């Protein structure tokens, strides 16, 4: 799932995580912070419902809309 993002110049980090296990979640966050230097946004997308079934889901993966005063990231990961 990360390869298409990287090919288009995006950045991605594949992480396996059991969202029901607190230790697994802690390891996931630690891996992200270690790799990227921090975590600005966390989206819980653990589900069994296809995105097409959720109205407006594509907007969640559009280029980031940042609050005034926030720096625009130079690259982002899109799930489209």
N, C-alpha and C positions, 0 to 999 in steps of 0.2 A: 504494500500500500504506500510505502514511502518513495519508492523509485520514481513514479511519475512526478512527484513534487520536486525531487532533487534534479531530475532531467530538465525541468522548466526553470531551474535556478532557485527554487525554494529550499528551505531547510527542514529537515524532519529527523525525528529520533524514534525508531520503533521500540516500544517498551511493552513487555508482557506483564499484566497485572491482574490479580484476582481482587475485584472491587469489594468482595465480601470479607477480605482478610486485612485487618489494619496493618499488619507488618508488611504485606505486599504493597499496600498503598504508600506507606512510608518509604519503602525502597524505590518505588516509582517516582515519587516526588524528589527524592535524593538524587536519582539518576538524571532527572531533568535539570535540577539546579546545578549539579556538577557539570553537565554538558553545556547548558546555555547560560549559566551564571545567575539564574533567577527564574521566577515564575510570575508572570503578570496576569495571566488569564487561565482559569481552569474550567473546562467544559466536561461535565459528566455525560458521556454518550454511551454508557453501558446499557444496552437494551436489545430486544429482539424484534423491534418494529422497524421496517424499512423506512428510510428517510422520505421516500415518496409518499408515505402515508401520513406524514406530519406536515400540515399546511405551513408554509413559510420556512421550512427547514433549510432551504438553500441559502436564505439570507444569513443564517448562522455561520455559514462558511464563506461568505463574501469577504472582500478585503476589509480589514479592520476599520471600524468607525471608532475613533478615539475621542475622549473627552477633551475640551479645550485645554491647552497647555501641555498635553501629552505629546511625546515625540512619535512621529510616524515610523514604524519599523521599516528597515530597508528591504526586508524579505519577510514573507509570511507563508504559512502552509495552508493550502486550500484543499478541501475535500470534494472538489467538483470533478 
